[in-house]
Amino acid sequence: MKKSLCFSCLHRENRPEIGLSDQLTYCRKKEMVVRPKMECPIYSKATTRAVQELNRALYGVMEEVEE
């Protein structure tokens, strides 16, 4: 049995306030709720580095405040 890709995808929105069940996930790229897929043309593995780069692109970089 193949493993679903959506739960390890960079484009998966996993904020708890969305309130989705275990059977559904929100895709940021498609901007819609989807069932976890086995194959997806926009799948991108959510590695630590990829997540950091996405967050940097979305939120920018905060400068450290000196006291």
N, C-alpha and C positions, 0 to 999 in steps of 0.2 A: 504494500500500500504506500502510495506517495504521500509525502508530508505537505500540508498546506503552506503556501508561501506567504500569504498576507500577514501572518503574525510575526514574520521576521523581515518585513519590508520597510524600507526607509520612509515610504509615503503613508504608512499606517499612522493614524491619529489615535493615540491611546489615552487621552485625558479622561479621567473617571466621570467628569460631569456630563459627558456625552450620554452615558447610561445605556450603552449597547450590551446585548447579551454575548455569550461566548461564541455564538454562531455567526455574528456579524461584526464588521469592522468598518471604520470610516477611512476612505482613501482620499488623502489630501490632493493628490495629482488629478484624480477623476472628479473630485468634489462630490462624492456620493457614497452612500452606504452600500457595501458589497459583502457577499459571502466569501470566506477564505477560498482562494483559488490554488489549484495545483500548478497552473501555468499562467503567466501574465506577461504581456509585451513590455509593460513599464516597471516590472519588478526590479528593485534595487536593494541588495542586502544591507540591512541596517547595522553596519559595523560601527564601532565606537568613533572612528575618524569621520565616517560619512555623516553620522548624527551630529557631531561637533561642527562640521562644515555647513550642514543644513541650518543648524541653529545660528551660526555666525551670519549666514546669508539672510535669514529671516529677521533676526533681532539685532544684528550688528555686534560690535565689540565694545564692552564697557571698559573704560579706563580705570585703573586702580586709584583709589583716593588715598592721598598721603595725609597723615595726621600731624 
